[in-house]
């Protein structure tokens, strides 16, 4: 007997479920669309609007129906309005058109930003009255200026600065709430109210030290940036923590606030410390085409006498240079921001340009002038024996070295943004020759600009210029400028990027110009690469000669990001080699970036 097949309720549900996919497959191709933007002159603003628009971001995944497309556009409008209002365009108008006759469908967004509203005034609304001598921060202190364009970013920054203002003037628990902005469409201005919850005003109370073992408490208290009984200041608290961590004595330095007693204006604090092991031994290797392998070994004690005194001893060796040097630093010398530095080094050099041996001793005072600016001034003596052209010259040099270092880099070994400016200047006088005086200086600037986040791409540039002023015969050969090599103009051998004698012996120069440009890309967490161009030269006179050709070198590099800094392998070639003098390739291997 033949039976009729009936799908039944379950079969109908399965059939409907399968058919539900049909419109998506059939209609996706028909609903492909393009987007155009009109009314915008600010290309950066247009890019921002595209970034928040789902219609733009999901253009490669079209919706299944015209209704869903309209819904996608409708949901975009509030997002676009929010971006425009965040930039102060409170009168912005947004409209759209859908051209169904076009193939693919064309969506036209028209955005009329209107004027950027200006800041009219700022008002603080406090839960309790504040002393008249303190008052509220001015617009300038909040980096807000009445009459200037207003943005959400500026208001958020102002809130953060206002909070810091109160916490630096005795209110450790002050909070500034989300700003309330009122727009006046008639005048295109905005009035801003910052609600403030200041909390109690307190002074610095007793400070308890925790976690000390080997470090003298007197040294720690010298690093404290405030006076007991002064009004609480959060910036001074942060500066104290930073100074203790930068001393190298501690792995942890955290200041915790206690609770003031009822009616007590003194805030008790505790400084929680964890000491580092005071001794460190380091070893390193390097390789260059000029000297093959080199090595260095160093030993450091960061708490020699219990008050953070740092003794460093280091030995370096390669085919051109053998050095033994030592330094002893006394922190907080006469002032918490100062260090007294005693240093000595014994060095022997044997290069193509000269052979020399010197013993140098110096004492200098270094001072942290600001959080990013450091300076130093000292006095030194150098006994120098120099062999050149089968003759030995002896110099007894008294020097007064000074330096300024303005460092705004985010990292010492692998900077990715910021800059650094350095000036080193030293007058010399030969004890045995009253006419044997000269003045040497060099200024160097480095700049680091992040270009892309993923993968991380950074442009790094460096420029340097130096001169030696004085009688030519008073300047020892080893004090001249000798660019060329891994730390200077890559692609040219050590000390060779300048004037040469007839036998290709480097002569050095009394002035120097160095320029470097490098693109650094992080390919992964551990590996990266570089492409670079270096140029410059040493000049025989104190003024650069424009008729003398610059030396140009270029190359590529590989970086391995280790825990102690990037390991650097560079390969460079001279772009304008001198025939019979310059090799086609130079190799450099060391720790840290080139600059």
C-alpha positions as CSV (number, residue, x, y, z in Angstrom):
1,X,0.0,0.0,0.0
2,X,1.4,3.4,-1.0
3,X,1.6,6.0,1.8
4,X,1.5,9.8,1.2
5,X,4.3,11.8,2.7
6,X,3.3,14.7,4.9
7,X,6.1,16.9,6.3
8,X,4.2,17.5,9.5
9,X,4.8,20.5,11.9
10,X,8.5,19.6,12.5
11,X,9.2,19.3,8.8
12,X,7.6,22.7,8.1
13,X,9.8,24.3,10.8
14,X,12.9,22.8,9.2
15,X,11.8,24.0,5.8
16,X,11.1,27.5,7.0
17,X,14.5,27.6,8.8
18,X,16.3,26.7,5.6
19,X,14.3,29.2,3.5
20,X,15.2,31.9,6.0
21,X,18.8,31.9,4.5
22,X,17.6,32.5,1.0
23,X,17.0,36.2,1.1
24,X,20.5,36.7,2.6
25,X,22.1,34.9,-0.2
26,X,19.9,36.3,-2.9
27,X,19.8,39.9,-1.7
28,X,23.3,40.5,-0.5
29,X,24.6,41.1,-4.0
30,X,21.7,43.5,-4.8
31,X,22.3,45.6,-1.6
32,X,26.0,46.3,-2.1
33,X,26.5,50.0,-1.7
34,X,29.0,52.8,-1.8
35,X,29.3,55.8,0.5
36,X,30.2,59.5,-0.2
37,X,30.6,62.3,2.2
38,X,29.6,65.9,1.4
39,X,29.8,69.3,3.2
40,X,33.1,68.5,5.1
41,X,36.3,70.5,4.5
42,X,38.2,68.9,7.4
43,X,39.6,65.6,6.1
44,X,40.7,64.5,9.6
45,X,37.1,65.0,10.8
46,X,35.8,63.0,7.9
47,X,38.1,60.1,8.7
48,X,36.9,60.2,12.3
49,X,33.3,60.0,11.2
50,X,34.0,57.1,8.9
51,X,35.7,55.3,11.8
52,X,32.5,55.5,14.0
53,X,30.0,54.8,11.2
54,X,28.9,51.2,11.0
55,X,27.6,51.9,7.5
56,X,31.2,52.7,6.5
57,X,32.9,50.1,8.6
58,X,30.7,47.2,7.5
59,X,30.5,48.1,3.8
60,X,31.9,44.7,2.9
61,X,29.1,42.9,4.7
62,X,25.9,44.4,3.3
63,X,22.6,43.8,5.1
64,X,20.0,41.4,3.8
65,X,17.3,43.9,3.0
66,X,16.7,47.6,2.4
67,X,15.0,47.9,5.7
68,X,18.1,46.7,7.5
69,X,20.2,49.1,5.5
70,X,18.0,52.0,6.6
71,X,18.3,50.8,10.2
72,X,22.1,50.7,9.9
73,X,22.1,54.3,8.7
74,X,19.6,55.4,11.3
75,X,21.8,54.0,14.1
76,X,24.8,55.9,12.7
77,X,23.2,59.4,13.1
78,X,23.6,59.6,16.9
79,X,27.1,58.3,16.7
80,X,28.1,61.0,14.2
81,X,26.3,63.7,16.2
82,X,28.2,62.6,19.3
83,X,31.6,63.0,17.5
84,X,30.6,66.4,16.2
85,X,29.4,67.6,19.6
86,X,32.6,66.3,21.2
87,X,34.4,68.8,18.9
88,X,32.2,71.7,19.9
89,X,29.9,71.5,16.8
90,X,26.5,71.7,18.7
91,X,24.7,73.1,15.6
92,X,25.8,70.3,13.3
93,X,23.3,69.0,10.8
94,X,23.4,65.5,9.4
95,X,21.3,64.2,6.5
96,X,21.5,61.3,4.1
97,X,20.1,60.1,0.8
98,X,19.9,56.6,-0.7
99,X,20.1,56.4,-4.4
100,X,18.4,53.1,-5.3
101,X,18.8,53.6,-9.0
102,X,22.6,53.5,-8.8
103,X,24.4,50.2,-9.0
104,X,25.6,49.6,-6.5
105,X,23.3,51.6,-4.2
106,X,24.9,55.0,-3.3
107,X,24.5,56.4,0.1
108,X,25.3,60.1,0.4
109,X,25.9,61.6,3.9
110,X,25.8,65.4,4.1
111,X,27.3,66.9,7.2
112,X,27.2,70.6,7.9
113,X,29.3,71.0,11.1
114,X,28.3,74.6,11.7
115,X,30.4,76.8,14.0
116,X,32.6,75.4,16.7
117,X,31.1,76.7,20.0
118,X,33.5,78.8,22.1
119,X,34.0,78.6,25.9
120,X,32.2,81.4,27.6
121,X,33.0,80.8,31.3
122,X,34.0,78.1,33.8
123,X,32.3,77.8,37.2
124,X,33.3,75.5,40.1
125,X,30.6,74.2,42.4
126,X,32.1,73.0,45.7
127,X,30.4,71.1,48.4
128,X,32.1,73.3,51.0
129,X,33.7,76.8,50.8
130,X,37.4,77.0,50.1
131,X,39.9,79.5,51.6
132,X,40.0,82.7,49.6
133,X,43.8,82.6,49.4
134,X,43.5,79.3,47.5
135,X,40.4,79.8,45.5
136,X,39.7,77.8,42.3
137,X,42.0,77.2,39.3
138,X,41.9,79.8,36.5
139,X,41.0,78.8,33.0
140,X,44.6,79.2,32.0
141,X,45.7,76.7,34.7
142,X,43.2,74.2,33.1
143,X,44.6,75.0,29.7
144,X,41.2,76.4,28.7
145,X,40.8,79.9,27.4
146,X,37.5,81.8,27.2
147,X,36.6,82.6,23.6
148,X,38.5,79.6,22.2
149,X,36.9,76.5,20.7
150,X,35.7,73.9,23.1
151,X,36.0,70.1,22.8
152,X,35.2,67.2,25.1
153,X,38.9,66.3,25.2
154,X,39.7,69.7,26.5
155,X,37.0,69.5,29.2
156,X,38.2,66.1,30.3
157,X,41.8,67.4,30.5
158,X,40.5,70.4,32.5
159,X,38.8,68.1,34.9
160,X,42.1,66.2,35.4
161,X,44.1,69.4,35.9
162,X,41.5,70.7,38.3
163,X,41.8,67.6,40.4
164,X,45.6,68.0,40.5
165,X,45.2,71.6,41.5
166,X,43.3,70.7,44.6
167,X,45.4,67.7,45.5
168,X,48.5,69.9,45.3
169,X,47.1,72.4,47.7
170,X,46.1,70.3,50.7
171,X,43.1,68.3,49.6
172,X,44.5,64.7,49.1
173,X,41.0,63.2,48.6
174,X,39.6,65.9,46.2
175,X,37.5,64.7,43.4
176,X,36.2,66.7,40.4
177,X,33.1,65.3,38.9
178,X,32.1,65.0,35.2
179,X,31.8,68.6,33.8
180,X,28.3,69.9,33.1
181,X,28.3,71.8,29.8
182,X,25.4,74.1,28.8
183,X,25.3,75.3,25.1
184,X,23.8,78.7,24.2
185,X,22.8,78.3,20.5
186,X,22.0,82.0,20.1
187,X,25.6,83.0,20.9
188,X,27.4,79.7,20.0
189,X,29.0,79.5,23.4
190,X,29.3,76.9,26.1
191,X,29.3,77.4,29.9
192,X,31.0,74.7,32.0
193,X,30.4,73.8,35.6
194,X,32.8,71.5,37.4
195,X,31.3,70.0,40.6
196,X,34.0,69.6,43.3
197,X,34.1,67.3,46.3
198,X,37.2,68.6,48.0
199,X,37.1,66.5,51.2
200,X,39.2,67.6,54.3
201,X,42.2,69.9,53.9
202,X,45.2,68.2,55.5
203,X,48.9,68.7,56.1
204,X,51.7,66.2,55.8
205,X,51.9,64.3,59.0
206,X,54.4,61.7,60.3
207,X,56.0,59.5,57.7
208,X,56.7,55.8,58.6
209,X,59.3,53.9,56.7
210,X,58.7,50.2,56.0
211,X,60.9,47.6,54.4
212,X,64.4,49.0,55.1
213,X,67.3,46.6,55.7
214,X,70.6,47.8,54.3
215,X,69.7,51.4,53.3
216,X,70.2,54.1,55.9
217,X,66.8,55.7,56.8
218,X,68.6,59.1,56.8
219,X,69.3,58.8,53.1
220,X,65.7,57.8,52.4
221,X,64.3,60.8,54.3
222,X,66.6,63.1,52.3
223,X,64.7,62.1,49.2
224,X,61.4,63.3,50.6
225,X,60.3,66.3,48.7
226,X,58.1,67.9,51.3
227,X,58.4,69.4,54.8
228,X,56.5,67.9,57.7
229,X,53.5,70.1,58.5
230,X,53.2,71.6,55.0
231,X,50.0,71.3,53.1
232,X,49.6,68.0,51.3
233,X,51.0,68.1,47.7
234,X,50.4,65.1,45.4
235,X,53.1,66.3,43.0
236,X,55.7,66.1,45.8
237,X,54.5,62.7,46.7
238,X,54.9,61.5,43.1
239,X,58.3,63.1,42.9
240,X,59.5,61.3,46.0
241,X,58.4,57.9,44.8
242,X,60.1,58.6,41.4
243,X,63.3,59.7,43.0
244,X,63.5,56.6,45.2
245,X,62.9,54.2,42.3
246,X,65.4,56.0,40.0
247,X,68.0,55.7,42.8
248,X,68.4,52.0,41.8
249,X,68.1,51.0,45.5
250,X,64.5,49.8,45.5
251,X,62.2,47.7,43.3
252,X,59.1,49.2,45.1
253,X,58.5,52.6,46.5
254,X,54.9,53.4,47.3
255,X,53.5,56.1,49.6
256,X,50.2,55.1,51.3
257,X,47.9,57.6,53.0
258,X,46.6,56.8,56.4
259,X,43.5,58.3,58.2
260,X,43.6,61.6,60.0
261,X,42.0,61.6,63.4
262,X,38.8,63.5,64.2
263,X,39.7,67.2,64.1
264,X,43.3,66.4,63.3
265,X,44.7,68.2,60.2
266,X,47.8,66.0,59.9
267,X,47.7,63.1,57.5
268,X,49.9,60.2,58.5
269,X,51.8,58.5,55.7
270,X,53.7,55.2,55.2
271,X,56.4,54.7,52.7
272,X,56.5,51.0,51.7
273,X,59.9,50.0,50.3
274,X,61.4,46.8,48.9
275,X,65.2,46.9,48.5
276,X,67.1,45.6,45.5
277,X,70.2,43.5,45.9
278,X,73.0,46.2,46.0
279,X,75.5,44.4,43.7
280,X,75.3,43.8,39.9
281,X,77.7,42.1,37.5
282,X,77.2,42.7,33.8
283,X,78.9,41.3,30.7
284,X,78.5,42.2,27.1
285,X,79.9,41.5,23.7
286,X,80.0,43.5,20.4
287,X,81.2,42.9,16.8
288,X,82.2,45.4,14.1
289,X,83.9,44.9,10.8
290,X,86.7,47.2,12.0
291,X,87.7,45.4,15.2
292,X,86.0,42.0,15.1
293,X,84.8,41.0,18.5
294,X,84.9,43.2,21.6
295,X,83.9,42.6,25.2
296,X,83.1,44.5,28.4
297,X,82.7,43.5,32.0
298,X,81.3,45.7,34.8
299,X,80.6,45.5,38.5
300,X,78.4,47.9,40.5
301,X,77.6,48.4,44.1
302,X,74.6,50.8,44.6
303,X,74.8,51.2,48.4
304,X,78.5,51.2,49.3
305,X,78.3,53.1,52.6
306,X,74.6,52.7,53.3
307,X,73.4,56.0,51.9
308,X,73.0,55.1,48.2
309,X,76.7,55.7,47.2
310,X,77.2,54.0,43.8
311,X,80.5,52.5,42.9
312,X,80.9,51.3,39.3
313,X,83.9,49.6,37.7
314,X,84.1,48.6,34.1
315,X,86.6,47.0,31.8
316,X,86.4,47.2,27.9
317,X,88.4,45.5,25.3
318,X,88.6,45.4,21.5
319,X,91.3,45.6,18.9
320,X,91.5,49.4,19.1
321,X,90.8,50.2,22.7
322,X,91.5,48.9,26.2
323,X,89.9,50.7,29.0
324,X,89.6,50.4,32.8
325,X,87.3,53.0,34.4
326,X,85.7,53.5,37.7
327,X,83.3,56.1,39.2
328,X,81.9,56.8,42.7
329,X,78.6,58.8,43.1
330,X,77.5,60.4,46.3
331,X,73.8,61.2,46.0
332,X,72.1,64.1,47.8
333,X,75.4,66.0,48.0
334,X,74.5,69.3,49.8
335,X,71.0,69.0,48.1
336,X,68.7,66.1,47.3
337,X,68.8,67.1,43.6
338,X,72.7,66.9,43.4
339,X,75.3,64.2,43.1
340,X,79.1,64.4,43.6
341,X,80.9,62.2,41.1
342,X,84.5,61.0,41.3
343,X,85.8,59.3,38.2
344,X,89.0,57.8,36.9
345,X,89.9,55.9,33.7
346,X,93.0,54.4,32.2
347,X,92.8,53.9,28.4
348,X,95.1,52.7,25.6
349,X,94.1,53.3,22.0
350,X,95.7,51.9,18.9
351,X,93.9,53.1,15.8
352,X,94.8,53.9,12.2
353,X,95.0,57.6,13.2
354,X,97.1,57.5,16.4
355,X,98.3,55.5,19.3
356,X,97.7,57.0,22.8
357,X,97.6,56.2,26.5
358,X,95.9,58.4,29.0
359,X,95.1,58.5,32.7
360,X,92.2,60.8,33.4
361,X,90.8,61.8,36.8
362,X,87.9,64.2,37.5
363,X,85.4,65.4,40.1
364,X,82.1,67.0,39.1
365,X,78.8,68.1,40.5
366,X,75.7,66.9,38.7
367,X,72.2,68.4,39.3
368,X,68.7,67.4,38.3
369,X,67.5,70.8,37.3
370,X,64.0,69.7,36.3
371,X,62.4,66.2,35.9
372,X,63.8,66.0,32.4
373,X,66.8,68.4,32.4
374,X,70.2,67.5,34.0
375,X,73.4,69.4,34.1
376,X,76.9,69.0,35.4
377,X,80.1,71.0,36.0
378,X,83.5,69.6,37.0
379,X,87.3,69.8,36.9
380,X,89.6,67.2,35.6
381,X,93.2,66.3,34.8
382,X,94.5,64.1,32.0
383,X,98.0,62.8,31.4
384,X,98.2,61.9,27.7
385,X,101.0,60.2,25.8
386,X,100.4,60.2,22.1
387,X,102.5,58.5,19.4
388,X,102.1,59.8,15.8
389,X,104.6,59.8,12.9
390,X,107.2,58.0,15.0
391,X,107.1,60.8,17.6
392,X,105.7,60.8,21.1
393,X,104.0,63.9,22.5
394,X,103.1,64.3,26.1
395,X,100.2,66.5,27.3
396,X,99.2,67.5,30.8
397,X,95.7,68.8,30.4
398,X,93.5,70.6,33.0
399,X,89.8,70.7,31.9
400,X,86.5,72.1,33.1
401,X,83.9,69.8,31.5
402,X,80.2,70.8,31.6
403,X,77.1,69.3,30.1
404,X,73.4,69.7,29.7
405,X,71.1,66.8,29.0
406,X,67.4,67.4,28.2
407,X,65.8,64.0,27.9
408,X,62.2,63.5,27.1
409,X,62.4,60.0,25.7
410,X,60.0,57.3,26.9
411,X,62.7,54.6,27.1
412,X,66.5,54.8,27.4
413,X,67.5,51.7,25.3
414,X,64.5,51.6,22.9
415,X,62.8,55.0,22.6
416,X,59.6,55.1,20.5
417,X,58.6,58.7,21.1
418,X,60.0,61.9,22.6
419,X,63.3,63.7,22.1
420,X,66.7,64.3,23.6
421,X,69.1,67.3,23.4
422,X,72.7,67.1,24.7
423,X,75.4,69.7,24.9
424,X,79.0,68.8,26.0
425,X,81.5,71.6,26.3
426,X,85.1,71.5,27.7
427,X,87.8,74.1,27.8
428,X,91.4,72.6,28.1
429,X,94.7,74.0,29.2
430,X,98.1,72.3,29.0
431,X,100.0,72.8,32.2
432,X,103.3,72.8,30.4
433,X,102.4,75.1,27.6
434,X,100.6,78.4,28.4
435,X,99.5,78.7,24.7
436,X,98.2,75.1,24.7
437,X,94.6,75.9,25.3
438,X,91.5,75.0,23.3
439,X,87.8,74.7,23.6
440,X,85.8,71.7,22.4
441,X,82.0,71.3,22.2
442,X,79.4,69.2,20.6
443,X,75.6,69.5,20.5
444,X,73.4,66.5,19.6
445,X,69.6,66.3,19.1
446,X,67.5,63.1,18.7
447,X,63.8,62.9,17.8
448,X,61.5,59.9,17.8
449,X,58.1,60.0,16.1
450,X,55.6,57.0,16.2
451,X,54.1,56.7,12.7
452,X,51.9,53.6,13.1
453,X,50.6,51.5,16.0
454,X,50.2,48.0,14.4
455,X,52.8,47.0,13.5
456,X,54.6,49.7,15.5
457,X,56.6,51.9,13.1
458,X,58.8,54.7,14.5
459,X,60.9,57.3,12.7
460,X,64.1,58.2,14.5
461,X,66.4,61.1,13.6
462,X,69.6,62.5,15.0
463,X,71.7,65.6,14.2
464,X,75.0,66.6,15.7
465,X,77.5,69.4,15.2
466,X,80.8,70.1,17.0
467,X,83.8,72.4,16.9
468,X,87.2,72.8,18.4
469,X,88.3,76.4,18.9
470,X,92.0,77.3,19.5
471,X,95.4,77.0,18.1
472,X,95.8,73.9,15.8
473,X,99.0,72.8,17.4
474,X,97.5,72.8,20.9
475,X,94.9,70.2,20.0
476,X,96.1,66.5,20.5
477,X,95.1,64.3,17.6
478,X,93.0,62.1,19.9
479,X,90.9,65.1,20.8
480,X,89.9,65.8,17.2
481,X,86.6,64.6,15.8
482,X,86.7,61.2,14.1
483,X,83.3,60.2,12.7
484,X,82.7,56.8,11.1
485,X,81.7,53.5,12.5
486,X,78.8,51.9,14.3
487,X,78.1,54.9,16.6
488,X,78.4,57.5,13.8
489,X,78.3,57.3,10.0
490,X,77.6,53.7,9.4
491,X,79.0,52.2,6.1
492,X,82.4,53.8,6.6
493,X,85.1,52.2,8.7
494,X,86.0,53.5,12.2
495,X,87.3,57.2,12.2
496,X,87.5,57.3,8.4
497,X,84.6,59.7,7.5
498,X,86.8,62.8,7.2
499,X,90.1,64.0,5.8
500,X,92.7,61.3,5.0
501,X,96.5,61.4,4.5
502,X,98.1,60.1,1.3
503,X,98.4,56.7,2.9
504,X,94.7,56.7,4.0
505,X,95.5,57.5,7.6
506,X,92.5,59.4,9.2
507,X,93.5,62.9,10.1
508,X,90.3,63.8,12.0
509,X,88.8,67.3,12.1
510,X,88.2,70.5,14.1
511,X,84.5,70.4,13.2
512,X,82.0,67.7,12.6
513,X,78.5,67.3,11.1
514,X,76.5,64.1,11.6
515,X,72.9,63.3,10.4
516,X,71.0,60.1,10.7
517,X,67.5,59.0,9.7
518,X,66.1,55.6,10.6
519,X,62.8,53.8,10.3
520,X,62.2,51.2,13.0
521,X,59.5,48.6,12.8
522,X,58.5,46.0,15.4
523,X,57.6,42.8,13.5
524,X,56.6,41.0,16.7
525,X,57.1,41.2,20.5
526,X,60.6,39.9,20.1
527,X,61.8,40.9,16.6
528,X,62.1,44.1,14.6
529,X,63.9,45.7,11.7
530,X,65.4,49.0,10.6
531,X,66.2,50.8,7.4
532,X,68.6,53.8,7.8
533,X,70.6,56.5,6.1
534,X,73.6,58.3,7.7
535,X,75.5,61.2,6.4
536,X,78.1,63.7,7.6
537,X,81.9,64.2,7.8
538,X,84.7,65.8,9.8
539,X,86.2,69.0,8.4
540,X,89.8,70.1,8.8
541,X,88.8,73.7,9.7
542,X,86.4,74.9,12.4
543,X,83.8,75.9,9.8
544,X,82.2,73.2,7.5
545,X,83.3,73.5,3.9
546,X,80.3,73.3,1.6
547,X,82.6,72.2,-1.3
548,X,83.6,69.1,0.6
549,X,81.3,66.2,-0.2
550,X,79.4,64.6,2.6
551,X,79.8,60.9,3.2
552,X,76.6,58.9,2.8
553,X,75.9,55.4,4.2
554,X,72.8,53.3,4.1
555,X,71.8,49.9,5.4
556,X,69.3,47.6,7.1
557,X,69.2,46.2,10.6
558,X,67.7,43.4,12.7
559,X,66.6,43.9,16.3
560,X,65.9,41.3,18.9
561,X,64.1,42.8,21.9
562,X,65.6,41.2,25.0
563,X,65.0,41.9,28.6
564,X,68.2,44.0,28.8
565,X,67.3,46.0,25.7
566,X,67.3,45.5,21.9
567,X,70.2,43.4,20.4
568,X,71.3,45.3,17.3
569,X,72.7,43.8,14.1
570,X,73.3,46.4,11.3
571,X,74.7,45.9,7.8
572,X,75.7,49.2,6.0
573,X,77.3,50.2,2.7
574,X,78.9,53.5,1.6
575,X,76.8,55.2,-1.0
576,X,79.7,57.3,-2.3
577,X,82.8,55.1,-1.5
578,X,86.3,56.4,-2.2
579,X,88.0,54.1,-4.6
580,X,90.5,51.8,-3.0
581,X,89.7,53.1,0.5
582,X,86.2,52.1,1.6
583,X,84.9,48.6,1.9
584,X,81.6,47.6,0.3
585,X,80.0,46.4,3.6
586,X,80.3,47.1,7.3
587,X,78.7,45.0,10.1
588,X,77.8,46.1,13.6
589,X,76.5,44.0,16.5
590,X,75.8,45.5,20.0
591,X,73.2,46.1,22.7
592,X,70.8,49.1,22.3
593,X,69.7,51.1,19.4
594,X,72.2,53.1,17.3
595,X,70.8,56.3,19.0
